[in-house]
Amino acid sequence: MGRKVTVATCSLNQWALDFEGNLERILKSIEIAKANGAKYRLGPELEICGYGCADHFFESDTLLHSFQALKTLLESPVAQDILCDVGMPVMHRNVRYNCRVLFLNRKILLIRPKMVMANYGMYRELRWFSPWKLRQVEEYFLPRMIQEVTGQETVPFGDCALSTKDTCISTEICAELWAPNSPHIQMGLDGVEIFTNSSASHHELRKADQRVNLIKSATSKSGGIYLYANQRGCDGDRVYYDGCAMVAINGDVVAQGAQFSLTDVEVITATLDLEDVRNYRGEQCQPQMQSEHKPCHRIKTDFSLSSGDDIYLPTNQPIQWHFHTPEEEISLGPACWLWDYLRRSGQAGFLLPLSGGVDSSSTACIVHSMCVLLCQVVQDGNSQVLEDVRRVVGDESYNPQHPKELCGRIFTTCYMGSENSSEDTCNRARDLAGQIGSTHMNINIDLAVKGILGIFSAVTGQWPKFRANGGSHRENLALQNVQARLRMVLAYLFAQLSLWARGKPGGLLVLGSANVDESLTGYFTKYDCSSADINPIGGISKTDLKSFLLYCAEQFQLTALRGILAAPPTAELEPLKDGQVSQTDEADMGMTYSELSVIGRLRKISKCGPFSMFSKLFHMWKDVFSPTEVAQKVKHFFRMYSMNRHKMTTVTPSYHAESYSPDDNRFDLRPFLYNTRWTWQFRCIDNKVSEVSTAAPKQ
């Protein structure tokens, strides 16, 4: 009958500018798609060069090498007898476009440029690419190297649909799905039956359901088959692309790929009945499809996605999407990101200053989760991961048997204690290290601290004292910073030489452990243990980290975490009182972590300045705080934020997981030198507090 089509979409772990590796993964995905009977294969956005090339998109080399890779694909026997849809940058009339190239049997059928640029949050596509116009089609002159393969001089360039012998296919690219007037709306009204979307969509906590709901909605409104492809992994930056390749039809998901995985190439295939689309549209959508709309230019293609006799071919049925909890997302996303970074950096493992607190313990648990994933994947027979593990540990015969044992080979932790450190934190760090299996060291930094202070004293004749010992605020802060910064220096020393001291090759990447809330207020020392090579928790709130540690305590049976969660967060940089901690983080910051989380979301997501934030918190916190207290908290936050914003210019690259991240370098583009008095803004708040107080009824 010729009405059932088998299609394939995929998640690929591409790497910016890794043309050889990217090409190998594309070819492998095409090979798997064909082996599963697919006649159409869709790949992620800009998969040939990698999505995260950033300003390398300005270089002519990136365009040249992309076409060289495309030439290899066109010539490959693997890419014959299947309609292939790949992503790459293309320059047309001296303008760069983010494009899909659709080809079949050594012929390019269409180059489709992106029409809606992603230019928000982590994305800056308008810096490198221009948007194309709806329904505009031109002729594109192919480079000579491509002409020699295809025999074509020009091909259609623009917003087109492919008409095969049995159906009609049209393309969306990433952000177009999220746009208010998505192209699939006009496509569906014009009779397109198969929509495709190639994406480079990054992971954020609690985001996956938005993506799934958009795709289900796209096909529930006007019917149709929707294929979604996405990049996976760390391609060289702060974000993790989280896969989730899927196929949907008429509002139902029928095939789902993994959200977090160490597999470089994942191909999802589905067999679907075109008559289901036509029947769905017959009653529900036909009146709207007859309405006026500008028809899409169609390219006739002498090819069928279906076979002549497919009556016995089973079709994919609707499935229930499995969403991870936020705790599972923290366990899996940063772990996969860390592994990509480690294996591609050429280093031999990680080193973490482990303090026995929530933040550094969270980083340690993410590394442990990474080891759990690695062992599982190796046991499942993934030869690529096994090869990478062996290269990292420097042993070609190594076969990981247990996460704890693997952790001991690639993860070093160190407790850097001083006279201000308590025995409790030392024990908590030691116990957690023992349970996850890291190679653990106890380092006392007092000798180094006294040496630095001795140099200062020899020059100035002064010896600073803590506030508890009669010193000033400046002395107290400086003494805390000396300890914190020495820990950074020692961390890098041990990262470079600890394997050498053990007679092993390679160096270690230093891991950071400052959370997103502390970054907001600058509650960390510039160039202390917050300074590292990478930080897996820098985009995660303290509240979420505590929930994550509870999850790890149960999931991985890490009982040491319960004591860590029960202890008050502290930097332990001031003298102890009777052997007990006298300094706590929330007291130092002047607000709780839960309050900071609310303030952070209002600042970034709701775009609130001081006055707008007060106006919102006045209502949100009216049952807890008076207007004056709310005003004090808002002012205190903005003073801290503006005084410490400069710290974000040197912040360690962090895994992006939260939409209120203050990361200066990519996500939160704001000044780092402020008038910290905020005179106009704070006066507006004071006036409003005065109005409220005057208007309040007298008891």
Buried (B, 14 or more C-beta within 10 A) or exposed (E): EBBBBBBBBBBBBBBBBBBEBBBEBBBBBBBBBBEBEBBBBBBBBBBBBBBBBBEBBEEEEBBEBBBBBBBBBBEBEBBBEBBBBBBBBBBBEEEBBBBBBBBBBBBBBBBBBBBBBBEEBBBBBEEBBBBBEBBEBEEBBBBEEBEEBBEBEEBBBBBBBBBBEBBBBBBBBBBBBBBEEBBBBBBBBBBBBBBBBBBBBBBBBBBBEEBBEBBBBBBBBBBBBBBBBBBBBBBBBBBBBBBBBBBBBBBBBBBBBBBBBBBBBBBBBBBBBBEBBBEBBEEBBEEBBEEEBEEBBBBEBEBBBBBEEBEEBEBBEEEEBEEBEBBBBBBBBBBBBBBBBBBBEEBBBBBBBBBBBBBBBBBBBBBBBBBBBBBBBBEEEBEBBBEBBBBBBEEEEBEBEEBBEBBBBBBBBBBBBBEBBBEBBBBBBBBBBEBBBBBBBEBEBBEBBEEBBEEBEEEEEEEBBBBBEEBEEEBBBBBBBBBBBBBBBBBBEBBBEBBEEEEBEBBBBBBBBBBBBBBBBBBBBBBBBBBBBBBBBBBBBBBBBBBBBBBBBEBBEBEBBEBBBEBEBBBBBBBBEEEEBBBBBBEBBBBBBEBBBBBBBBBBEEEBBBBBBBBBBBEEBEEEBBBEEBBBBBBBBBBBBBEBBBBBEEBBBBBBBBBBBBBBBBBBEEEEEBEEEBEEBBEBBBEBBEEBEEEEEEE
